Amino acid sequence: MKPDLIVSSPYIRAKQTAEVLAKVLKFKQGLVFSDTLVPMGKPDDIIGEINEKYTVGELVLVGHEPCFSSLVGTLIAGNPDLTMTMKNGGVCCLASDDLHTERKATLEWFLTPKIMGELA
């Protein structure tokens, strides 16, 4: 697994989770912190930020509820109301060719906080 980009909320617990994940994945690039991944962030805002700033194939997101589930639902199904049950400290990896024309991505993997703890 070699993500092109790891984007995290700047809040302390998400930041710590992203740092553990980067270490485990031996991610060499710097982490990116986005205020759009905070708990009340809007999926369209983070997608817009990604489209403006990054060209990626595999994107790892670390965030908070309820924003995180809405964002994942938007990216994998085009529907922010189609959410996954996420726990604090959960991490997922999405793959997408292009988020400009369609906001679609493929869920590559999902790690719960328990699994993250075992990896650390």
N, C-alpha and C positions, 0 to 999 in steps of 0.2 A: 504494500500500500504506500503510494507516494503522492499525497495530495499536492496540488499546485498552490493551494492557499488555505490557510486557517484563519477564519474571522471569528472573533469572540466579542462578547459584551465586555466593556471595561470594568464591570463590577468585580469585586475581589474574588468571589467564589468561582465565577465563570473564568476569570483570568487564570486562576490557579489550575482549574481543570484543563484549560487550553495549554498551559505550560507543561503539565504532566503528559498530555497527549503528544505534544511536540517532541518531548524527550523520548517517549516510547517509540514514536515513529521516526526518530532521528531526523526530524524536520529541520533543514538547514536555513531556510528563509526565515525572516522575522515574522512574528505573529502580527496580525492586523486587529486593532480594536475599533469597534464601531458602536457609537451611541444608538444606532438604530436597532441593535439587538437587546436593548433593555426591556424589562418586563412589559411595558405598554407600547413597545415599538410596533410599527406597521409593516407588514410584509412588502408592500409596494415600495416603501422607503429603502429597505435593505436591498431589494432586487434592483432598484434604480441606482443605488450606490455601486453595486457589483457591476452593473452594465456600464456605468460611467468610468470606473477606475480599474477594472480587472478583466483579463481574458484568461479564463480557467477551464480546465476539463474536469478536475476533481476538486470539490469545494468542501471543506470541513467547517461546520458552524457550531459554535458554543454559545448558548444563550439562556434565556429565562422563559418561564411561563407568564402569561399566555402567548406572548409574542412568538416564542420558538415553535410551538405546535402549529400556530396559524401560518408561519412562514414555511414550515415543512409541508403542510397541506397544500399551500399555494404552489410550491415548487414541484411537488410530485403529482398533484392532481388538478392544479389550477383552481383550487377551492379552499379558501382560508377556514371554512367551517368543517372541512374534512380533516380532523386533527388526529394526531397520535397522542397517547398518554405518555407524557414525558415527566421525568423526575428531575429534581435539582441535581445538577452535575452530570446529566445525560449528554451524550455526544453522538452525532450522526455524520455520515459522509454522503454527499450527494454528487452525482456525476451528470453533467449537462454539456451539450455541444454549444448551445447558444440560448441565452435567456432574453434576447432582444425581441424575437418574433413570437415565440411561445414561451410561457413561463413553465416549462416542464423540465424535470430532472429525474434521475433514477436514484433511488435510495440504495447505496452500496453496502452500508453497514450501520448498525446502531449499537452503542455501548451504554449500558446502564451505569449508574454511579457505583454499584457493587463491583461490576467488571472493571471499571476504571481503577477502583481501589486495589484490586488484585494485580493490575498491571503495574502500578506505581512501585 
